[in-house]
Amino acid sequence: MFNSGLRGFGAGLIVAAGILALVHYQGSDNQEVKAEGSESITYEEVKTYLKNEGLVAVEEAQFEQLQAAQTGEKKPSEDTKEKSEEEAKEEQVHSTTLVIQKGTSTGEVTNFLENQKIIKSSDELLNYLRSNNMESKVRFGNYEVNSNMSIAEIAKTITSP
């Protein structure tokens, strides 16, 4: 009697597993569920809502500046002084000869350009190359580049034969 009871229990487990598998693979979990009456919100609708409520949307950087000015952390005159100093630094043109040898990775190239102050962020150039399917088209050779060149110009330069 014990053996037949154990067999029955095993058969029950197999049937239960089959039912769970069927529900899992045939269930509605893979379908996108939308709430009734939901629709995407457009930019114009957001603008209209903000205007009707008397609200204003600002960029995060502007918001932080306003908060800093309100709490007295930085005075606007100090902020403009910092900007003019930064602009003076940016006016300096850095140029270098970029030597790309066989086997050099794109990441090494972008890091070199960032270290030489040709570009601000190696990630920016790397993302540009990836998004435009140019990462594998980087050619070895010697290239003259400078900090006045845009990301697109640098990418075109190092991918041209």
Contacts in CASP RR format, 6 or more apart in sequence:
PFRMAT RR
TARGET T0000
AUTHOR 0000-0000-0000
METHOD contacts of the structure
MODEL  1
MFNSGLRGFGAGLIVAAGILALVHYQGSDNQEVKAEGSESITYEEVKTYL
KNEGLVAVEEAQFEQLQAAQTGEKKPSEDTKEKSEEEAKEEQVHSTTLVI
QKGTSTGEVTNFLENQKIIKSSDELLNYLRSNNMESKVRFGNYEVNSNMS
IAEIAKTITSP
46 57 0 8 1.000
50 56 0 8 1.000
50 57 0 8 1.000
58 66 0 8 1.000
65 79 0 8 1.000
68 74 0 8 1.000
69 75 0 8 1.000
69 76 0 8 1.000
92 147 0 8 1.000
93 146 0 8 1.000
93 147 0 8 1.000
93 148 0 8 1.000
94 116 0 8 1.000
94 117 0 8 1.000
94 118 0 8 1.000
94 146 0 8 1.000
94 147 0 8 1.000
95 118 0 8 1.000
95 144 0 8 1.000
95 145 0 8 1.000
95 146 0 8 1.000
95 147 0 8 1.000
96 116 0 8 1.000
96 118 0 8 1.000
96 144 0 8 1.000
96 145 0 8 1.000
96 146 0 8 1.000
97 142 0 8 1.000
97 143 0 8 1.000
97 144 0 8 1.000
97 145 0 8 1.000
98 109 0 8 1.000
98 112 0 8 1.000
98 113 0 8 1.000
98 118 0 8 1.000
98 142 0 8 1.000
98 143 0 8 1.000
98 144 0 8 1.000
98 145 0 8 1.000
98 158 0 8 1.000
99 141 0 8 1.000
99 142 0 8 1.000
100 109 0 8 1.000
100 138 0 8 1.000
100 139 0 8 1.000
100 140 0 8 1.000
100 141 0 8 1.000
100 142 0 8 1.000
100 143 0 8 1.000
100 158 0 8 1.000
101 140 0 8 1.000
101 141 0 8 1.000
102 140 0 8 1.000
103 140 0 8 1.000
104 140 0 8 1.000
106 126 0 8 1.000
106 129 0 8 1.000
106 135 0 8 1.000
106 138 0 8 1.000
107 122 0 8 1.000
107 126 0 8 1.000
109 138 0 8 1.000
109 158 0 8 1.000
110 119 0 8 1.000
110 122 0 8 1.000
110 123 0 8 1.000
110 125 0 8 1.000
110 126 0 8 1.000
110 129 0 8 1.000
111 122 0 8 1.000
113 119 0 8 1.000
113 122 0 8 1.000
113 125 0 8 1.000
113 145 0 8 1.000
113 154 0 8 1.000
114 120 0 8 1.000
114 121 0 8 1.000
114 122 0 8 1.000
117 147 0 8 1.000
118 145 0 8 1.000
118 146 0 8 1.000
118 147 0 8 1.000
118 149 0 8 1.000
118 154 0 8 1.000
119 125 0 8 1.000
119 147 0 8 1.000
119 151 0 8 1.000
119 154 0 8 1.000
124 151 0 8 1.000
125 151 0 8 1.000
125 154 0 8 1.000
125 155 0 8 1.000
126 135 0 8 1.000
128 134 0 8 1.000
128 151 0 8 1.000
128 152 0 8 1.000
128 155 0 8 1.000
129 135 0 8 1.000
129 138 0 8 1.000
129 155 0 8 1.000
129 159 0 8 1.000
132 155 0 8 1.000
134 155 0 8 1.000
134 159 0 8 1.000
137 159 0 8 1.000
138 158 0 8 1.000
138 159 0 8 1.000
139 158 0 8 1.000
139 159 0 8 1.000
139 160 0 8 1.000
139 161 0 8 1.000
143 157 0 8 1.000
143 158 0 8 1.000
145 154 0 8 1.000
145 157 0 8 1.000
145 158 0 8 1.000
149 157 0 8 1.000
END
